[in-house]
Amino acid sequence: MTKADLVQNRLDFLDYLLDIRGYSDLTVKSYDEALREALPRVEVADESGISVVDLMPYRLMIASQKPRTIAKKLSAWRSYIAYLKKQGQAVELRADESIKVPKTLPKPVSHSHIMEALAVAEPEERLVVVLLYTLGLRLSELHGLSLDQIGREWVRIRGKGDKVRDVPLPPAASEAIAAHRQTCAPRTFLCECNGRRLSENSLRYLVNRAFARVGLKVTPHQLRHAYATELLNHDARIADVSELLGHASMATTQIYTKLGSALKMKHYRIAHPLCKETDGIG
């Protein structure tokens, strides 16, 4: 295998991520950017019939970037090489060792802020915010939501890797969908209006605009975080929340329990008098 082969096979890999693994356009774009950025720098050598792709020159180039950014770029290359191996290529990756990434808790937006934004939201904004918050969807899942996936009480979601899960449809979401269907008459996908399907970027913009009206900067994924946090804070079983979110592992869901503990500690320190007044104690 040569560097030219890596360039040529890249497009097949991206199609595989999009069509077979079901990755969003934005995720595939980030993979493509990592591959294209590295290709001029990586070294390819033949060692006993095995093509060794050495990332070290590329790692030196990106060494000053944030650990999380570096980790994502290395992960893209691991996925690419794993794909090539599945295609029967004798190839190995070198200098792809992981780096330590500091763990950060997700930052959900509060229920009160969501309700504040919904009170002044326009119809399209309301639909997107309500569905992300009440169904716990990823933005790509909302974008791909077709009308035939929506039932009376349940919605069938096709998530990462084309995995399917069923999520309850609460009255607030059902009402928002009914209002949208009456106004915009979507034909195939829910996020259509008068024959025009909204892009993921358009959906993201609607969320940003809805919260900007109340002076907040909120991303679609924060609404998914809020969904999980509210469920766990109101005693939902973590196994159920994990299934509703479409997590491959319950360990991913457990980060929200840590978030709940952090919030409880914060509220405790604000509320308890001995955390605010220490004079005369001890």
BELNORCOR-V52042 format. One record per residue. N is the residue number from 1. RES is the residue in one small letter. PHI is phi in whole degrees, 0 to 359 (NA if undefined). PSI is psi in degrees with one decimal (999 if undefined). OMEGA is omega as a letter, one per 40 degrees, with the letter a starting at -180 (* if undefined). Layout:
{{N;RES;PHI;PSI;OMEGA} {N;RES;PHI;PSI;OMEGA}}
This chain:
{{1;m;NA;138.4;i} {2;t;247;174.5;i} {3;k;296;-33.0;i} {4;a;298;-36.4;i} {5;d;295;-38.8;i} {6;l;298;-41.1;i} {7;v;296;-45.1;a} {8;q;291;-41.8;a} {9;n;287;-17.4;a} {10;r;303;-43.3;a} {11;l;294;-38.9;i} {12;d;296;-39.1;i} {13;f;297;-43.1;a} {14;l;294;-38.9;i} {15;d;297;-38.3;i} {16;y;298;-44.2;i} {17;l;297;-39.0;a} {18;l;282;-47.5;a} {19;d;270;-36.1;a} {20;i;264;-48.1;a} {21;r;278;-15.7;i} {22;g;74;25.3;i} {23;y;289;152.5;i} {24;s;288;160.9;i} {25;d;302;-39.5;a} {26;l;294;-40.7;i} {27;t;294;-43.5;i} {28;v;297;-37.9;i} {29;k;298;-40.4;i} {30;s;294;-36.7;i} {31;y;297;-46.0;a} {32;d;298;-41.4;a} {33;e;297;-41.1;i} {34;a;295;-40.8;a} {35;l;292;-46.7;a} {36;r;293;-34.8;i} {37;e;295;-36.8;a} {38;a;275;-29.3;a} {39;l;307;-40.7;i} {40;p;294;-19.3;a} {41;r;259;-32.1;a} {42;v;296;153.2;i} {43;e;247;137.9;i} {44;v;240;125.8;a} {45;a;224;150.2;i} {46;d;266;124.7;i} {47;e;232;102.8;i} {48;s;56;42.7;i} {49;g;85;0.6;i} {50;i;249;130.0;i} {51;s;278;118.0;a} {52;v;258;120.5;i} {53;v;261;113.2;a} {54;d;260;116.9;a} {55;l;271;-2.7;a} {56;m;305;-45.9;i} {57;p;301;-36.3;i} {58;y;290;-40.1;a} {59;r;296;-35.1;i} {60;l;294;-35.1;a} {61;m;292;-36.8;a} {62;i;259;11.4;a} {63;a;301;-28.7;a} {64;s;275;-4.9;a} {65;q;283;168.3;a} {66;k;295;143.3;a} {67;p;307;-40.7;a} {68;r;295;-38.0;i} {69;t;294;-45.0;i} {70;i;299;-44.1;a} {71;a;299;-40.7;i} {72;k;295;-39.3;a} {73;k;291;-39.6;i} {74;l;294;-38.2;i} {75;s;298;-38.3;i} {76;a;299;-41.1;i} {77;w;290;-36.1;i} {78;r;297;-42.0;i} {79;s;296;-39.9;a} {80;y;295;-46.4;a} {81;i;294;-37.4;i} {82;a;298;-38.5;i} {83;y;297;-45.2;a} {84;l;298;-37.9;i} {85;k;297;-40.6;i} {86;k;296;-26.0;i} {87;q;276;4.6;i} {88;g;92;8.7;a} {89;q;280;137.0;i} {90;a;272;91.1;a} {91;v;217;144.4;i} {92;e;228;153.9;i} {93;l;250;136.8;a} {94;r;236;150.0;i} {95;a;64;37.1;i} {96;d;252;18.3;a} {97;e;303;139.7;a} {98;s;292;153.4;i} {99;i;245;156.1;a} {100;k;286;125.5;i} {101;v;248;124.6;i} {102;p;298;134.8;a} {103;k;280;131.2;i} {104;t;238;143.0;i} {105;l;281;145.2;i} {106;p;296;156.6;a} {107;k;243;88.6;i} {108;p;285;155.6;i} {109;v;269;145.2;a} {110;s;288;155.9;i} {111;h;301;-41.1;a} {112;s;296;-37.6;i} {113;h;290;-35.4;i} {114;i;295;-44.9;i} {115;m;295;-35.3;i} {116;e;297;-42.1;i} {117;a;291;-40.4;a} {118;l;295;-29.8;a} {119;a;296;-25.4;a} {120;v;241;8.3;a} {121;a;284;149.3;i} {122;e;282;162.1;a} {123;p;308;-47.3;a} {124;e;294;-39.2;i} {125;e;297;-43.2;a} {126;r;298;-44.4;i} {127;l;303;-49.4;a} {128;v;294;-46.2;a} {129;v;296;-45.7;a} {130;v;298;-44.7;a} {131;l;291;-40.8;i} {132;l;296;-37.6;a} {133;y;279;-38.4;a} {134;t;271;-18.2;i} {135;l;250;-11.6;i} {136;g;67;36.0;a} {137;l;277;151.4;i} {138;r;285;156.1;a} {139;l;299;-40.0;i} {140;s;296;-31.9;i} {141;e;289;-38.6;i} {142;l;294;-42.2;i} {143;h;300;-36.7;a} {144;g;269;4.5;a} {145;l;286;115.3;i} {146;s;264;160.4;a} {147;l;297;-32.9;a} {148;d;285;-4.2;i} {149;q;269;-6.8;a} {150;i;258;116.6;i} {151;g;257;-166.7;a} {152;r;287;-40.9;a} {153;e;239;-12.2;a} {154;w;225;153.8;i} {155;v;237;130.7;i} {156;r;268;118.6;a} {157;i;254;132.6;i} {158;r;258;110.9;a} {159;g;258;-152.4;a} {160;k;300;140.9;i} {161;g;65;20.4;i} {162;d;62;24.4;i} {163;k;286;141.5;a} {164;v;251;137.7;i} {165;r;217;153.7;i} {166;d;253;131.5;a} {167;v;237;134.8;i} {168;p;299;144.3;i} {169;l;256;102.4;a} {170;p;286;162.0;a} {171;p;305;-40.3;a} {172;a;300;-40.6;i} {173;a;289;-41.5;i} {174;s;299;-40.9;i} {175;e;293;-40.9;i} {176;a;296;-39.1;i} {177;i;293;-43.7;a} {178;a;298;-43.3;i} {179;a;297;-40.1;i} {180;h;293;-40.9;a} {181;r;293;-35.1;i} {182;q;290;-37.3;a} {183;t;277;-42.7;a} {184;c;255;-13.8;i} {185;a;50;56.7;i} {186;p;295;148.6;a} {187;r;255;-42.9;a} {188;t;241;-57.2;a} {189;f;259;147.2;a} {190;l;299;-43.2;a} {191;c;276;56.9;i} {192;e;238;152.7;i} {193;c;214;116.9;a} {194;n;55;44.8;i} {195;g;83;-1.4;a} {196;r;249;123.2;i} {197;r;272;130.6;i} {198;l;285;140.2;i} {199;s;280;168.4;i} {200;e;298;-39.2;i} {201;n;297;-37.3;i} {202;s;294;-40.5;i} {203;l;295;-41.1;i} {204;r;298;-40.9;i} {205;y;297;-37.9;i} {206;l;296;-39.8;i} {207;v;295;-47.8;i} {208;n;302;-42.1;a} {209;r;291;-37.9;a} {210;a;298;-42.4;a} {211;f;277;-24.6;i} {212;a;297;-28.0;i} {213;r;298;-26.7;i} {214;v;249;20.1;i} {215;g;76;26.0;a} {216;l;238;151.6;i} {217;k;249;109.6;a} {218;v;229;137.3;i} {219;t;260;158.1;i} {220;p;304;-37.5;a} {221;h;290;-25.2;i} {222;q;294;-28.4;i} {223;l;289;-34.7;i} {224;r;294;-41.7;i} {225;h;300;-42.6;a} {226;a;297;-40.3;i} {227;y;303;-51.1;a} {228;a;295;-42.7;a} {229;t;295;-43.6;a} {230;e;297;-41.6;i} {231;l;298;-47.3;a} {232;l;291;-36.4;i} {233;n;290;-17.2;i} {234;h;250;31.5;i} {235;d;72;23.2;i} {236;a;290;147.0;i} {237;r;289;136.7;a} {238;i;298;-32.9;i} {239;a;295;-38.8;i} {240;d;292;-42.3;i} {241;v;296;-40.4;i} {242;s;300;-41.8;i} {243;e;291;-40.4;a} {244;l;295;-33.8;i} {245;l;280;-17.3;a} {246;g;78;27.7;i} {247;h;286;138.4;i} {248;a;289;-28.9;a} {249;s;226;142.1;i} {250;m;293;-20.7;i} {251;a;299;-33.2;i} {252;t;294;-38.5;a} {253;t;290;-29.4;a} {254;q;297;-18.3;i} {255;i;297;-26.9;i} {256;y;286;-26.8;i} {257;t;290;-34.5;i} {258;k;294;-38.5;i} {259;l;297;-42.1;i} {260;g;300;-40.7;i} {261;s;294;-39.3;i} {262;a;296;-40.4;i} {263;l;292;-38.7;i} {264;k;297;-40.7;i} {265;m;295;-42.1;i} {266;k;299;-46.9;a} {267;h;293;-36.3;i} {268;y;297;-44.9;a} {269;r;294;-31.0;i} {270;i;285;-37.9;a} {271;a;273;-37.2;a} {272;h;284;128.8;a} {273;p;299;-32.2;a} {274;l;286;-13.4;i} {275;c;274;-11.6;a} {276;k;250;-28.5;a} {277;e;235;112.8;a} {278;t;247;-3.0;a} {279;d;296;133.4;i} {280;g;81;7.6;a} {281;i;253;139.0;i} {282;g;112;999;*}}
